[in-house]
């Protein structure tokens, strides 16, 4: 299972660096990416993240950690 880190509005993917290191140390595969959270609508941000996930991650179960 891949642990997916998705930051909140006004944040970047860097806010999850420490937690991502801990997840990897525990043996989990991880993925995080920044998106322009303060530009566009929430729907546009969600679509951006969705398309990146589809392009960059294999099919299968994922666990989301959000902030």
Residue pairs with C-beta under 8 A, 6 or more apart in sequence:
1 28
1 29
1 60
1 61
1 62
1 63
2 28
2 29
2 30
2 31
2 57
2 58
2 60
2 61
2 62
2 63
3 20
3 23
3 28
3 29
3 30
3 31
3 62
3 63
3 65
4 30
4 31
4 32
4 53
4 57
4 62
4 63
4 64
4 65
5 13
5 16
5 19
5 20
5 30
5 31
5 32
5 64
5 65
5 66
6 32
6 49
6 64
6 65
6 66
6 67
7 13
7 15
7 16
7 32
7 34
7 35
7 37
7 66
7 67
8 37
8 66
8 67
9 37
9 38
10 37
10 38
11 37
11 67
12 34
13 32
13 33
13 34
14 34
15 67
16 32
16 65
16 67
19 65
20 30
20 32
23 30
24 30
31 53
31 56
31 57
31 62
33 49
33 52
33 56
35 45
35 48
35 49
35 52
36 45
36 48
37 45
40 48
53 62
